Amino acid sequence: MTDHSTDILISGGGVAGLTAAAAFGSAGFSVLCVDPAPPVTEETADGADLRTTAFLQPSLKVLKDAGLWDRLAPFATDLQVMRIVDAGGKTPAPRVTRDFNARDVSDLPFGWNLPNWLLRREILARLKELPNVTFRPGTGTASVLTRDVEARVTLSDGTRVRAKLLIAADGRNSPVREAVGIGAKTIRYGQKALAFAVTHPEPHNNVSTEIHRSGGPFTLVPLPDRDGRPCSAIVWMERGPEVLRLAALPEADFNAEMTARSGALYGPLKLETRRTVWPIISQIAHRMWAERTALIAEAAHVVPPIGAQGLNMSLADIRVLLELSRAAPADIGNDRMLDLYHRRRHPEVAARVAGIDILNRTSMRGERIARDLRAAGIAGLYGLPPVRKTLMRAGMGVRLSA
């Protein structure tokens, strides 16, 4: 066995864990990040994450401070308009449409969309520039023992690590969360999501479109053109058996069904990537800290992919944890700091998890009266300018008191 000492050990090398490594490394802390699976950084490779992430405005500062934004900006697609569509009539044709233009509340777009596989590639390139950051793919966390002054972690290769702060970024089934005895509340919807990319004849004009009918939203998020054709990422949420049926359809049949589900808003849709299937749950940890341990990202909270909240909540975790660490470096990882982290993040996380849970349940409803009520809500509530601006700011992740 070998010993390793570091300021911060990050367990989990997904987008959130890697971003945390870049953020803390850029701030001058020594960081070791581990993950049992090597990251997949090519779109066509087996295991590639074909989902995309829309970084909302508050996340931009985190990315800049981590030295990531200059790398990511050339690949990002602006999200200028958020379009909500109700297609809950007898056919999937749109019957109510409301647009939210970022110009009404900001000089910047709502956010910027990037593929998850590309995020991993560019974040890893940034980590290689930081001499105080070590990333060890293929290595997991085997055991955790915490003391008042440090966390003592044994890795799967036998390495023993002593860290002032252990950050759990190891997913919804977090081994670290379990090891430190933190429980979580989980809500299952019987839903899954299909994630893939398409091309279409009509330009998206930097409009992100969320179409509601039943089973969950069908969301098209702008991507850069592909081979000269407008391109969008799609997340299609439905009941689990229906998603599995759709995933198994021949491509021509799938193209026809998704075009119908989209209301043909952008013309005929053509599948351009593999279809990947993801389970949909809501989950929130009972606490976001234990001795010498902080939970971030899906180790702390999971939400359905509505309103681009998931990874933006994770970056808010990183922002707050980093602010507290920089304000008092000598206190990094102590109980006072971590309790303050919990008190700053957990109430907001709980509110967003609850709000997205309601939105998802509403979107799933398929009976006619529920569809009609949803359409009336979109047409009426979203049409009131003061409410409209409040919803837009909340959707961007901006504190409503700001």
Disulfide bonds with the S-S distance in Angstrom:
none
